[in-house]
Amino acid sequence: MNTAGQTTLITSIPRLFAATVAMVAVGGCASSGISPATTELAAPGAWERGGDADQVGNNWLATFGSDSLTLLVDEAQRSNFRLAQERARLEQVQQSVIITRADRFPSIDLSLDGSRRAVEGTDGIRVASNSFAAGLDAAWEMDVWGRLSKSQQAAQLSYSAQKARFEFATRDLAARTAGALFDALEARALLELAEKRLDNARQSRDIVASGYRQGLNDALDLYLANNQVEQEEAALAAQSQVVFESFAELQLAMGRYPSGEMPLPGELPVITDAIPVGLPSELLMRRPDIREAWLNLLSADAGLAAAHKNRFPRITLVGSAGVTSVVFSDLLDGDGAGWSLIGGITQPIFQAGRLGALEEQAAARVREAEQIYLDVVFQAFAEVENAISRNVSLTDSYSSFVEAEKNAMSALRLATEQYQRGLVSYTTVLESRRRAFDASTTVIQLRNDLLQNRIALHLALGGEFSTDY
């Protein structure tokens, strides 16, 4: 191309650009696909189930007063396999931001070619020649309608959503680790209780056997006593397996091989302090999973805008510069150099409905993300309400069963004494024994249920924690 032709092309590009802007200015902007009802969603003014409306406290992990728990959570954060997967996903999405951002900058490629040709002339003499070329090519799409910027915005929002997802995964891991610890402590406490039940059954059998040898007790009583010992032995074996599995589950949370052996000091704590639950409106900002759902909705909406702008013309500038030489060392001399600059506009005319389908597909993603967001929000409200209500119910049940355990143990002692004096049948002793140890079992289970519900409430409130000392 000659110089005059190049000048004509360069001066024509702004004119063509201005004409194109005037042509599509009316349709150049796409409105948001998010429903106004969703963007203006109002939270309830207060929790229906009550609860302490003070500000939600941070570092809920410390409220359990267990250094062992803090150490276990810290190890889980460093070694848990699922959290490592979330960390890897976060790194992938972070690179997606860089990829989409790169589309807004010119791409520059350097090429270096060499060739050797041989031609045989009419005189039969073969003539060989070398050719070397170096080139620099650049291309840039002008983001006139904001298509590329919207794509970049969608990627950045997805990255922010993934960070919120990782934050939630971290909190969820802490909650699962704490729950696994308390399950393991419950299993161990029930194992100790099973050992007491077996000892008690053996003592009772010895009493019955002694009376039977003296002719004071029936053979039926001895059969019942022996059967009770066998049942308690079986229950002890089953509970031993529960202990093994619960400790293995805790080890898996920490990324350890599940050996099922793990020394843990202490017992299930009893915590009676109320948990400040704050206001429902604060929940929308505190919970990472709600932020993730909202950011994913915004990302889908930005993707819809980018899909809409795909229908508009694309303006690109392509430039190239190069040099050729028959001697490789002469490439840097500048002889034989040339350059070109080309601008172009591409307007989609017919693609058999592809662009329209892509835009409708993006709109459907917005509708899906919107429903996911609403579901997460109302599920979060329900989780808090249920945990508040469950805490009241569990607290009342625990207090009642503590008293029931005391009464049942007293009844067992009295029934045993009266049986030895021949005042009651052995079935009365068995029933009293069952009631006493069942009450003890329920007390242990309710103590863990209170702790598990406390963890669930902390997580539902978006409570933060720290493993720093």
C-alpha positions in Angstrom: 0.0 0.0 0.0 1.3 3.4 -0.9 1.7 6.3 1.6 -1.3 8.2 0.2 -3.5 5.2 0.5 -2.4 4.7 4.1 -3.1 8.3 5.0 -6.6 8.1 3.5 -7.3 4.9 5.5 -6.1 6.5 8.8 -8.1 9.7 8.4 -11.2 7.6 7.5 -11.2 5.5 10.7 -12.4 8.3 13.0 -15.2 9.2 10.5 -16.3 5.6 10.3 -16.1 5.3 14.0 -18.3 8.3 14.5 -20.8 7.0 12.0 -21.0 3.7 13.7 -21.5 5.4 17.1 -24.5 7.3 15.7 -25.9 4.2 14.2 -26.1 2.1 17.4 -26.1 4.8 20.1 -29.8 4.1 20.9 -29.3 0.4 21.5 -25.8 0.5 23.0 -26.8 0.1 26.7 -28.4 -3.0 28.2 -30.5 -2.7 31.3 -30.0 -4.9 34.4 -31.7 -8.2 34.4 -32.1 -8.2 38.2 -35.6 -7.7 39.5 -36.1 -4.5 41.6 -37.8 -6.6 44.2 -34.5 -8.4 44.7 -32.3 -5.4 44.9 -34.7 -3.7 47.4 -35.1 -6.8 49.5 -35.9 -5.8 53.1 -34.9 -7.9 56.1 -37.2 -8.4 59.1 -36.9 -5.9 61.8 -36.3 -8.5 64.6 -36.1 -12.2 65.1 -39.5 -13.8 65.6 -38.1 -16.4 68.1 -36.5 -13.6 70.2 -32.9 -13.8 71.3 -30.4 -11.3 72.6 -30.4 -8.4 70.0 -26.9 -7.2 71.1 -24.2 -7.0 68.5 -22.9 -10.4 67.4 -19.6 -11.1 69.0 -16.5 -12.1 67.1 -14.2 -15.0 67.8 -16.9 -17.5 68.8 -14.3 -20.2 69.0 -12.9 -18.7 72.3 -16.3 -18.9 73.9 -15.9 -22.7 74.4 -12.8 -22.1 76.5 -10.8 -24.9 75.0 -7.2 -24.5 73.9 -7.4 -28.0 72.4 -10.2 -27.0 70.1 -8.3 -23.9 69.0 -5.3 -26.0 68.1 -7.4 -28.5 66.2 -9.1 -25.8 64.1 -5.8 -24.2 63.4 -4.4 -27.6 62.1 -7.6 -28.2 60.1 -7.2 -24.9 58.3 -3.6 -25.8 57.3 -4.2 -29.4 56.3 -7.8 -30.0 55.4 -8.2 -31.4 51.9 -11.5 -29.8 51.1 -10.3 -26.4 52.1 -7.2 -26.9 50.0 -9.6 -27.5 47.0 -11.4 -24.3 47.7 -8.1 -22.5 47.9 -7.1 -23.9 44.5 -10.4 -22.9 43.0 -9.8 -19.3 44.2 -6.5 -19.2 42.5 -8.1 -20.4 39.2 -10.7 -17.7 39.3 -8.1 -15.1 40.1 -6.3 -16.0 36.9 -9.6 -15.7 35.0 -9.6 -12.0 36.0 -6.1 -11.6 34.4 -7.2 -13.4 31.3 -10.3 -11.2 30.7 -8.4 -8.0 31.5 -5.8 -8.9 28.9 -8.5 -8.8 26.2 -8.7 -5.0 26.7 -5.0 -4.5 25.9 -3.2 -4.8 22.6 -1.7 -8.1 21.7 1.9 -8.0 20.3 3.6 -11.0 18.7 7.1 -11.3 17.5 7.9 -13.7 14.7 11.2 -14.8 13.2 11.3 -16.9 10.0 14.1 -18.4 7.9 14.0 -20.4 4.6 16.3 -21.8 2.0 15.3 -22.5 -1.6 17.1 -24.2 -4.4 16.2 -23.7 -8.1 17.6 -25.6 -11.0 18.2 -23.4 -14.1 17.9 -24.3 -17.8 21.7 -24.8 -17.8 21.4 -27.5 -15.2 23.0 -25.4 -12.5 21.2 -25.5 -9.1 21.1 -22.0 -7.4 20.4 -21.9 -3.7 19.1 -18.8 -1.8 18.4 -17.9 1.7 15.6 -15.6 3.1 15.1 -14.3 6.6 12.3 -12.3 8.0 11.5 -10.7 11.3 8.1 -9.2 12.1 6.2 -7.5 14.8 2.4 -7.8 14.8 -0.1 -6.0 17.0 -3.8 -6.1 17.3 -6.2 -4.1 19.5 -10.0 -4.2 19.8 -11.4 -0.8 20.8 -13.9 -1.4 23.6 -16.4 1.1 22.3 -19.6 -0.4 23.8 -18.0 -1.7 26.9 -18.3 -5.4 26.0 -14.8 -6.2 27.2 -15.1 -4.1 30.3 -18.3 -5.9 31.2 -16.6 -9.3 30.7 -13.8 -8.1 33.0 -16.3 -6.9 35.5 -18.1 -10.2 35.5 -14.8 -12.0 36.1 -13.8 -9.7 38.9 -17.2 -10.2 40.6 -16.8 -14.0 40.2 -13.5 -13.7 41.9 -15.0 -11.7 44.8 -17.7 -14.3 45.1 -15.1 -17.1 45.2 -13.3 -15.2 48.0 -16.6 -15.1 49.9 -17.0 -18.8 49.2 -13.6 -19.5 50.6 -14.3 -17.5 53.7 -17.5 -19.4 54.3 -15.6 -22.7 53.7 -13.1 -21.6 56.3 -15.8 -20.9 58.9 -17.7 -24.0 58.0 -14.5 -26.1 58.5 -14.0 -24.5 62.0 -17.7 -25.4 62.8 -17.3 -28.9 61.5 -14.1 -29.4 63.4 -15.6 -28.2 66.7 -18.7 -30.4 66.0 -16.5 -33.4 65.4 -14.6 -32.8 68.6 -17.7 -32.6 70.7 -19.1 -35.7 68.9 -15.9 -37.5 69.8 -16.1 -36.3 73.4 -19.7 -37.5 73.6 -18.8 -40.9 72.2 -16.1 -41.2 74.8 -18.4 -40.2 77.6 -21.0 -42.7 76.4 -18.3 -45.4 76.3 -17.4 -44.6 79.9 -21.1 -44.8 80.8 -21.4 -48.2 78.9 -18.5 -49.5 81.1 -20.4 -48.3 84.2 -23.6 -50.0 82.9 -21.6 -53.3 82.4 -20.1 -53.1 85.9 -23.5 -52.4 87.4 -25.0 -55.3 85.5 -22.3 -57.7 86.7 -22.7 -56.6 90.3 -26.4 -57.1 90.0 -25.9 -60.5 88.5 -23.6 -61.4 91.4 -26.3 -60.4 93.9 -28.9 -62.5 92.0 -26.5 -65.5 91.7 -25.7 -65.4 95.4 -29.4 -65.3 96.3 -30.1 -68.1 93.9 -27.5 -70.3 95.4 -29.1 -69.7 98.8 -32.5 -70.5 97.4 -33.8 -67.0 97.9 -34.1 -66.1 94.2 -35.8 -67.8 91.2 -33.9 -69.1 88.2 -35.8 -66.6 86.1 -34.0 -63.7 87.9 -30.7 -65.3 87.2 -31.5 -65.7 83.5 -32.6 -62.1 83.3 -29.4 -61.0 85.1 -27.2 -63.0 82.8 -29.1 -61.6 79.7 -28.6 -58.1 81.0 -24.8 -58.6 81.3 -24.6 -60.0 77.7 -26.6 -57.0 76.3 -24.3 -54.5 78.1 -21.2 -56.3 76.7 -22.6 -56.0 73.2 -23.5 -52.4 73.8 -20.0 -51.7 75.0 -18.5 -53.2 71.9 -20.8 -51.2 69.7 -19.9 -48.0 71.5 -16.2 -48.7 71.2 -16.7 -48.7 67.4 -18.6 -45.4 67.6 -15.7 -43.9 69.5 -13.2 -45.1 66.9 -15.2 -43.7 64.0 -15.9 -40.3 65.7 -12.2 -39.8 66.4 -11.4 -40.9 62.8 -13.8 -38.3 61.5 -12.1 -35.6 63.6 -8.7 -36.7 62.2 -10.0 -36.5 58.6 -11.1 -32.9 59.2 -7.5 -32.1 60.1 -6.1 -33.9 57.1 -4.7 -36.8 59.2 -4.8 -40.5 58.5 -7.8 -41.7 60.4 -6.2 -44.0 62.9 -9.1 -43.5 65.4 -6.6 -42.9 68.2 -6.3 -39.4 69.5 -5.7 -38.2 73.1 -8.1 -35.4 74.0 -8.3 -34.0 77.5 -11.4 -32.8 79.2 -15.0 -33.5 78.8 -18.1 -31.9 77.1 -18.4 -28.4 78.4 -21.6 -26.9 79.7 -22.1 -23.3 78.5 -25.1 -21.3 79.6 -24.2 -17.8 78.4 -26.6 -16.4 75.9 -25.4 -15.7 72.3 -26.1 -12.2 71.0 -27.9 -12.6 67.7 -28.0 -9.0 66.5 -30.6 -7.9 63.9 -31.7 -9.7 60.8 -30.5 -6.8 58.6 -27.0 -7.4 59.8 -27.1 -11.0 58.6 -27.0 -9.9 54.9 -23.5 -8.5 55.4 -22.1 -10.9 58.0 -22.6 -14.2 56.2 -20.1 -14.9 53.4 -22.5 -17.3 51.6 -25.0 -14.5 51.2 -22.3 -12.2 49.8 -21.2 -15.0 47.5 -24.7 -15.4 46.1 -25.1 -11.7 45.7 -21.8 -11.3 43.9 -22.6 -14.2 41.6 -25.8 -12.5 40.7 -24.0 -9.3 39.9 -21.5 -11.3 37.9 -24.2 -13.0 35.9 -25.8 -9.5 35.3 -22.5 -8.2 33.9 -22.3 -11.3 31.7 -25.8 -10.5 30.4 -24.6 -6.9 29.5 -21.6 -8.4 27.7 -23.8 -10.8 25.8 -26.0 -8.0 24.7 -23.1 -5.9 23.5 -21.9 -8.8 21.4 -24.5 -7.7 18.8 -22.8 -4.4 18.2 -19.9 -3.8 15.8 -16.3 -4.5 16.8 -13.7 -2.0 15.9 -10.2 -3.4 15.6 -6.8 -1.9 14.8 -4.1 -4.2 13.3 -0.6 -3.1 12.8 2.5 -4.9 11.6 6.2 -4.1 11.0 8.8 -6.3 9.5 12.1 -6.6 7.8 13.5 -9.2 5.3 17.0 -10.1 4.3 18.9 -12.8 2.5 21.5 -12.6 5.3 20.4 -13.2 8.9 22.9 -10.7 10.3 21.4 -7.9 8.2 18.0 -8.1 9.8 19.0 -5.5 12.3 20.3 -3.0 9.6 16.8 -1.8 8.8 17.1 -2.4 5.1 14.0 -3.9 3.6 11.8 -2.8 6.5 8.1 -2.1 6.1 5.0 -1.5 8.2 1.2 -1.4 7.8 -1.7 -0.2 9.9 -5.2 -1.4 9.3 -8.5 -0.5 11.0 -11.7 -2.4 10.5 -15.3 -2.7 11.8 -17.1 -6.0 12.0 -20.9 -5.9 12.3 -22.7 -9.3 12.9 -25.4 -9.6 10.3 -26.5 -13.2 10.3 -25.5 -16.0 12.6 -28.6 -18.1 12.6 -29.8 -16.8 16.0 -26.5 -17.6 17.8 -26.1 -14.1 19.4 -29.7 -13.9 20.4 -29.5 -17.4 22.0 -26.4 -16.4 23.9 -28.1 -13.4 25.3 -31.2 -15.4 26.3 -28.9 -17.9 27.9 -27.1 -15.1 29.9 -30.5 -13.8 30.9 -31.5 -17.2 32.2 -28.3 -17.4 34.2 -29.3 -14.1 35.9 -32.7 -15.5 36.7 -31.1 -18.6 38.1 -28.6 -16.6 40.2 -31.4 -14.4 41.5 -33.3 -17.4 42.8 -30.2 -18.8 44.3 -29.6 -15.6 46.1 -33.1 -15.4 47.4 -33.0 -19.0 48.5 -29.7 -18.5 50.4 -31.1 -15.3 52.1 -34.3 -16.9 53.4 -32.5 -20.1 54.3 -30.1 -18.0 56.4 -33.0 -16.4 58.2 -34.6 -19.8 58.9 -31.3 -21.2 60.2 -31.0 -18.5 62.7 -34.6 -18.7 63.8 -34.5 -22.4 64.2 -31.2 -22.3 66.1 -32.6 -19.7 68.5 -35.8 -21.7 69.1 -33.9 -25.0 69.4 -31.6 -23.5 72.0 -34.6 -22.7 74.3 -36.0 -26.2 73.8 -32.7 -28.0 74.4 -31.9 -25.9 77.5 -35.3 -26.8 79.0 -34.9 -30.4 78.1 -31.4 -30.6 79.6 -32.4 -29.1 82.9 -35.3 -31.5 83.1 -33.2 -34.6 82.4 -30.5 -33.6 84.8 -33.2 -33.7 87.5 -34.6 -36.9 86.0 -31.1 -38.5 86.2 -30.8 -37.7 89.9 -34.2 -39.2 90.6 -33.7 -42.3 88.5 -30.3 -43.0 90.2 -31.9 -42.7 93.6 -34.7 -45.0 92.5 -32.2 -47.6 91.2 -30.4 -47.6 94.6 -33.7 -48.0 96.4 -35.0 -50.7 94.1 -31.7 -52.7 94.5 -31.9 -52.5 98.3 -35.6 -53.5 98.4 -34.9 -56.4 96.0 -32.2 -57.7 98.4 -34.8 -57.6 101.2 -37.3 -59.4 99.1 -39.7 -56.4 98.8 -39.8 -56.0 95.0 -39.3 -58.3 92.0 -36.1 -58.3 89.9 -38.0 -56.8 87.0 -38.5 -53.7 89.1 -34.7 -53.5 89.5 -34.2 -53.9 85.7 -36.7 -51.2 84.9 -35.2 -48.8 87.5 -31.8 -49.6 86.1 -32.9 -48.9 82.5 -34.5 -45.6 83.4 -31.4 -44.5 85.4 -28.9 -45.2 82.7 -31.1 -44.0 79.9 -31.4 -40.7 81.7 -27.6 -40.5 82.0 -27.3 -41.2 78.3 -29.8 -38.5 77.4 -28.0 -36.0 79.6 -24.7 -36.6 77.8 -26.4 -36.4 74.4 -28.3 -33.2 75.3 -25.1 -31.6 76.4 -23.6 -32.3 73.0 -26.8 -31.2 71.3 -26.6 -27.8 73.1 -23.0 -27.4 71.9 -23.8 -28.5 68.4 -26.7 -26.0 68.2 -24.5 -23.3 69.6 -22.0 -23.9 66.8 -24.8 -23.9 64.3 -26.1 -20.6 65.6 -22.6 -19.0 65.5 -22.3 -20.2 61.9 -25.8 -19.1 60.9 -25.0 -15.6 62.3 -21.9 -15.4 60.2 -19.8 -15.4 63.3 -16.0 -14.9 62.9 -13.3 -16.6 64.8 -9.6 -16.5 65.3 -7.0 -19.2 66.2 -4.4 -16.6 67.2 -3.1 -16.6 70.7 
